[in-house]
Amino acid sequence: MTPRRDTIGRMSTPTPSFALLPIRTATVQDLDALDRLEQACFPPAEAASRASISSRLAVFPDHFWLLEAQHGPDGGTQLVSFVNGMVTDQPHLLDEMYDDAGMHDPRGAWQMIFGVDTHPDYRRHGYAGRVLRHAIETAREQGRRGVVLTCKDRLVQFYAAFGFQDEGMSTSTHGGVPWHEMRLTF
């Protein structure tokens, strides 16, 4: 849904020809779609590998929240956006968490967010926010202390709009770039 110029030169977004499905959690059958979207959303040094996504799905599929679009009655579905992350008592998001699904503790106090992915064709329509709000509400309902994520400078204000507080620069060196640690405490 890329904006286009209409016949008199104004920018317009085409009317969507799809219906959004309810947000759901993942299954192992979602691996291909999750991997494709992860690779489309992040540079290679930052994107989770297929093996990492697979190991996460095996351990905490209920901490992957997916938003899909149904294209017409016979058109199939497309993954629009997803959020994923583990639960832990560790209050900071550590680099080793990205690839070690065994660090997940279903009784943990903090919901970590590893990624907020949205298909490039569906960006700027609030879909990432919809899935993120769902993940936040799920963490709240599960009695977590809050949600932690890291982000680049340009996204600090985006996450602040959801109530996250910028705790400054993270110790993370993931992907070789600087990250802010953001926390939403319930």
Sequence and secondary structure as in RCSB ss.txt:
>XXXX:A:sequence
MTPRRDTIGRMSTPTPSFALLPIRTATVQDLDALDRLEQACFPPAEAASRASISSRLAVFPDHFWLLEAQHGPDG
GTQLVSFVNGMVTDQPHLLDEMYDDAGMHDPRGAWQMIFGVDTHPDYRRHGYAGRVLRHAIETAREQGRRGVVLT
CKDRLVQFYAAFGFQDEGMSTSTHGGVPWHEMRLTF
>XXXX:A:secstr
   EE TTS EE     SEE   EE  GGGHHHHHHHHHHHS TTTS  HHHHHHHHHH GGGEEEEEEE TTTS
 EEEEEEEE  EES SS  GGGGT GGG  TT SEEEE EEEE GGGTTSSHHHHHHHHHHHHHHHTT SEEEEE
E GGGHHHHHTTT EEEEE S  GGGS  EEEEEE 
